[in-house]
Structure formats: C-alpha cells, structure tokens
Amino acid sequence: MNDSSPYATMAAVVLLSGFLLVIMFALIEHRQEVRDLKLQHDLERIVEENEELRRQNNKLRDTLLEMTEHLETLKDLDELMGPIEELQELEIIEGTITNYAPLDPNAIEGMCFEGDPNITASGATVRVGRTAAADPRFPFGTRIWVEGYGWRVVEDRGGAITGNTFDIAIYDKQTAYARGPHERIVIVDWRDE
C-alpha cells in the first residue's frame, strides 16, 4: 500500500488540480457571463437614455418651432399695431339715414337746399356719391361709411339733421322721398385728414 500511496496521492493531486481547473474555468466563464450581463444591462440603459434624449430633443425642437411661430405672430401683431391704433379712431354707430336731392330740377328751396343748390353749408360743391349732411357734432370733412352707400364726407347741414341722422345727397327727389328714413350701420372716421 505504501507503494501505491504516492501514486494515489499524485492521482488525488492531479484529480484535485483538474477539479480546481474546472472550477477556475467555470468561475472565469461565470465572471465573463456576469461581465457580459453587466455590459448588456449597461447597453440597454444607454439605449433607453439615448431614446429619452431623442424624445427630449424632439420636444425641444417642437417647442422651438412653436416659439418661432409665436415670434412670427408677434411680428405680425407689431405690424398691425399701426392699423389697430387707426381703428381706435373709428366709431361704429347706428344711424338714421335720409336722402336729399338738391341737384334735382324739382328740388324745393328750404326743404332740399338753402341758397345755392350746388353749394353745401361748408362751401363745398354738392357731389352725389360724396356729400352728406350731419349734425354739427360731426365737423365738416368728417368721413363716414354708411351701410349700403359706402364712404361719404360731411359737407352739409340741415335743420332736421340732429343726433345720429345723416342725410345723403342723391340725384332724384322722388327716390329720396320714397326711401324715407331707414336705419343703417355708420362708421365715423374721427381721424384728421
């Protein structure tokens, strides 16, 4: 037995060494798998972070585009401020509209005109399509837009023309009487020309 003992010991050492080598290779392989799993986990985390950064980038791009559109809108609004300020000098009222025909050959002095039928109270020449008579609170030269008639200029007065009544010069006395008083929207342009 003593003779086989060194062989047995050597065989046990070889066997034990082999076993240790197998364990060592298994540990190395396990460490490699752990390292691979960690790398895989790190890679997945990086991919997720990359996707999150891409989403944030897209959101920032959309916000930037929206802000650019708002900036363009603000520029447009700034350009409109001039017209808006001008609009503040316009007044929209409801007016009673009548017609008079001082140029009609059958016009009656005292009803259709005073003095020269061709001359308004302001001294301007009566012009159909332009001349309107209004209350003295509307200075001569005031531009008015009358629904259904368009733009007119206050150039005349009349004894019965008070408040928001506007008398529009037309050619025919019969048409003026036939139309009678009627309500219309009137825009008064208070800007000095």
C-alpha positions as CSV (number, residue, x, y, z in Angstrom):
1,M,0.0,0.0,0.0
2,N,2.8,2.3,0.6
3,D,3.9,1.9,-3.0
4,S,0.6,2.9,-4.3
5,S,0.3,5.7,-1.9
6,P,2.5,8.2,-3.8
7,Y,0.5,7.3,-6.9
8,A,-2.7,7.6,-5.2
9,T,-1.6,10.9,-3.7
10,M,-0.4,12.0,-7.0
11,A,-3.6,10.9,-8.7
12,A,-5.6,12.7,-6.0
13,V,-3.5,15.8,-6.5
14,V,-4.0,15.6,-10.3
15,L,-7.7,14.9,-9.8
16,L,-7.9,17.8,-7.4
17,S,-5.9,20.0,-9.7
18,G,-8.2,19.1,-12.6
19,F,-11.2,19.8,-10.4
20,L,-9.7,23.1,-9.4
21,L,-9.0,23.9,-13.1
22,V,-12.6,23.1,-13.9
23,I,-13.8,25.3,-11.1
24,M,-11.4,28.0,-12.1
25,F,-12.6,27.9,-15.7
26,A,-16.2,27.8,-14.5
27,L,-15.5,30.9,-12.4
28,I,-13.8,32.6,-15.3
29,E,-16.7,31.8,-17.5
30,H,-19.2,32.9,-14.8
31,R,-17.2,36.2,-14.4
32,Q,-17.4,36.6,-18.2
33,E,-21.2,36.0,-18.2
34,V,-21.6,38.4,-15.3
35,R,-19.5,40.9,-17.2
36,D,-21.5,40.3,-20.4
37,L,-24.8,40.7,-18.4
38,K,-23.5,43.9,-16.9
39,L,-22.4,45.1,-20.4
40,Q,-25.8,44.1,-21.8
41,H,-27.6,45.9,-18.9
42,D,-25.3,49.0,-19.5
43,L,-26.1,48.8,-23.2
44,E,-29.9,48.6,-22.6
45,R,-29.6,51.6,-20.2
46,I,-27.6,53.6,-22.8
47,V,-30.2,52.7,-25.4
48,E,-33.0,53.8,-23.1
49,E,-31.1,57.0,-22.2
50,N,-30.5,57.7,-25.9
51,E,-34.2,57.2,-26.6
52,E,-35.1,59.6,-23.8
53,L,-32.6,62.2,-25.1
54,R,-34.1,61.8,-28.6
55,R,-37.6,62.4,-27.2
56,Q,-36.4,65.4,-25.3
57,N,-34.6,66.7,-28.4
58,N,-37.8,66.3,-30.4
59,K,-39.8,68.1,-27.7
60,L,-37.2,70.9,-27.7
61,R,-37.4,71.1,-31.5
62,D,-41.2,71.3,-31.4
63,T,-41.0,73.9,-28.7
64,L,-38.5,75.9,-30.7
65,L,-40.7,75.7,-33.8
66,E,-43.7,76.8,-31.7
67,M,-41.7,79.7,-30.3
68,T,-40.7,80.7,-33.8
69,E,-44.3,80.7,-34.9
70,H,-45.2,82.8,-31.9
71,L,-42.4,85.2,-32.7
72,E,-43.7,85.5,-36.3
73,T,-47.2,86.1,-34.8
74,L,-45.7,88.8,-32.6
75,K,-44.0,90.4,-35.6
76,D,-47.3,90.3,-37.5
77,L,-49.1,91.9,-34.5
78,D,-46.4,94.5,-34.2
79,E,-47.0,95.4,-37.9
80,L,-50.8,95.5,-37.2
81,M,-50.4,97.9,-34.3
82,G,-50.5,100.9,-36.7
83,P,-53.8,99.8,-38.2
84,I,-55.2,98.9,-34.8
85,E,-54.3,102.4,-33.5
86,E,-56.1,103.8,-36.5
87,L,-59.1,101.6,-35.8
88,Q,-59.3,103.2,-32.4
89,E,-60.2,106.4,-34.2
90,L,-63.2,104.8,-35.8
91,E,-66.6,104.8,-34.1
92,I,-69.4,102.4,-35.1
93,I,-72.9,103.7,-34.5
94,E,-76.4,103.0,-35.7
95,G,-77.6,106.0,-37.8
96,T,-80.9,107.1,-39.2
97,I,-80.3,107.7,-42.9
98,T,-82.4,110.0,-45.1
99,N,-81.8,111.3,-48.6
100,Y,-82.0,114.7,-50.2
101,A,-81.7,115.8,-53.8
102,P,-80.6,119.4,-54.0
103,L,-79.5,119.0,-57.7
104,D,-82.9,117.7,-58.8
105,P,-84.6,120.3,-61.1
106,N,-87.7,119.9,-58.9
107,A,-85.8,120.4,-55.6
108,I,-87.6,122.7,-53.2
109,E,-85.6,125.5,-51.6
110,G,-85.9,125.3,-47.8
111,M,-86.6,121.6,-48.0
112,C,-83.8,120.2,-50.3
113,F,-81.3,123.1,-50.0
114,E,-80.7,126.6,-48.7
115,G,-79.4,129.3,-51.0
116,D,-77.5,127.9,-54.0
117,P,-78.5,124.2,-54.5
118,N,-75.0,123.4,-55.8
119,I,-73.2,124.6,-52.7
120,T,-73.1,122.9,-49.3
121,A,-73.1,124.6,-45.9
122,S,-69.3,124.1,-45.8
123,G,-68.9,125.9,-49.1
124,A,-68.0,122.7,-51.0
125,T,-69.8,121.8,-54.2
126,V,-72.6,119.2,-53.8
127,R,-71.3,115.9,-55.2
128,V,-73.7,112.9,-55.3
129,G,-71.7,109.8,-54.1
130,R,-69.7,112.0,-51.7
131,T,-71.8,114.7,-49.9
132,A,-73.6,114.0,-46.7
133,A,-75.3,116.3,-44.2
134,A,-74.9,115.7,-40.5
135,D,-75.4,117.2,-37.0
136,P,-72.8,119.9,-36.1
137,R,-71.1,117.4,-33.7
138,F,-69.7,115.9,-36.9
139,P,-67.2,118.5,-38.2
140,F,-67.1,119.3,-41.9
141,G,-64.7,117.0,-43.6
142,T,-65.5,114.0,-41.3
143,R,-65.6,110.8,-43.3
144,I,-68.4,108.4,-42.7
145,W,-69.1,104.9,-44.1
146,V,-72.8,104.2,-44.4
147,E,-74.1,100.7,-44.9
148,G,-75.5,100.4,-48.4
149,Y,-74.0,103.7,-49.5
150,G,-70.2,103.5,-48.9
151,W,-67.9,106.3,-47.9
152,R,-69.3,109.9,-47.7
153,V,-67.9,113.2,-46.4
154,V,-69.9,115.5,-44.0
155,E,-70.1,118.7,-46.0
156,D,-73.6,119.9,-45.3
157,R,-76.1,120.7,-42.5
158,G,-79.8,120.6,-42.3
159,G,-82.4,122.0,-39.9
160,A,-83.9,118.5,-39.2
161,I,-80.5,116.7,-39.2
162,T,-79.7,116.1,-35.5
163,G,-78.0,113.4,-33.4
164,N,-77.1,110.3,-35.5
165,T,-79.2,111.3,-38.5
166,F,-77.3,111.5,-41.8
167,D,-78.8,113.0,-45.0
168,I,-77.1,111.5,-48.1
169,A,-77.2,113.6,-51.3
170,I,-78.7,111.7,-54.3
171,Y,-79.9,112.9,-57.7
172,D,-83.7,112.3,-57.6
173,K,-86.1,113.9,-55.2
174,Q,-88.8,111.3,-55.7
175,T,-86.4,108.5,-54.8
176,A,-85.3,110.5,-51.7
177,Y,-88.9,110.7,-50.5
178,A,-89.7,107.1,-51.5
179,R,-86.8,105.7,-49.4
180,G,-87.8,107.6,-46.3
181,P,-85.8,107.3,-43.1
182,H,-84.0,104.0,-42.6
183,E,-81.6,102.6,-40.0
184,R,-78.1,101.7,-41.1
185,I,-74.7,101.0,-39.5
186,V,-72.4,104.0,-39.8
187,I,-68.7,104.1,-39.2
188,V,-67.4,107.5,-38.3
189,D,-63.7,108.2,-39.1
190,W,-62.5,110.7,-36.5
191,R,-59.0,111.0,-37.9
192,D,-57.9,114.3,-39.2
193,E,-57.1,114.2,-42.9
